[in-house]
Amino acid sequence: MDKMHNRIDLDRTSLLAGSIKSSLSVIEGNKSLSGFQEQVYPVVLPVVSTKGGEGKSTKAGNIAGYTADAGLKTLLIDGDYNQPTASSIFKLLYEAPCGLYELLMQTADLSNPESIISRTIIPNLDVIISNDPDDRLSNDMLHARRLPSYAD
């Protein structure tokens, strides 16, 4: 069965990877990524907006591809459970049996990272896919035991 995030063929993925450097030339203009490689702690770069259709997934995919191409170990987390576009940008070598839903609901086996982290065809680039096709996450989080402590 062809899953949505496996529909992108190698040519499109190669095209995206090839355009990453030109898309982010502003970042590369004054700074080298070699300084980032010396860091031993992870860098988190959220790409967020409340409005849809602004290109968040495309930008996040470009940044993820660019950093992976620069030799940095990169994990792209698709946090959009309504329109999981970032999950479909890169062709997968391995699709994890779980994804963001299981991670947030704490039902994934975190002692085995391969249970939630999918590998792409691009070296150094992995993905946690957004996998909530039945729209369970909103309801489950609303009724989660932790919610009252967050509301205080």
TASUL-V356489 format. One line per field, one symbol per residue. burial: b if it has 16 or more other ideal C-beta (glycine too) atoms within 10 Angstrom, else e. A space follows every 10 residues. Layout:
# TASUL-V356489
burial->???
This chain:
# TASUL-V356489
burial->eeeebeebee eebeebbeeb eebbeeeeee eeeeeeeeee eeeeeebeee eeeeebbeeb bbbbbbbbbb ebebbbbbbb beebbbbbbb bbeeebebbb bbbbeeebee eeeebbbbbb ebebbbbbbb bbeeeebeee eeeeeeeeee ee
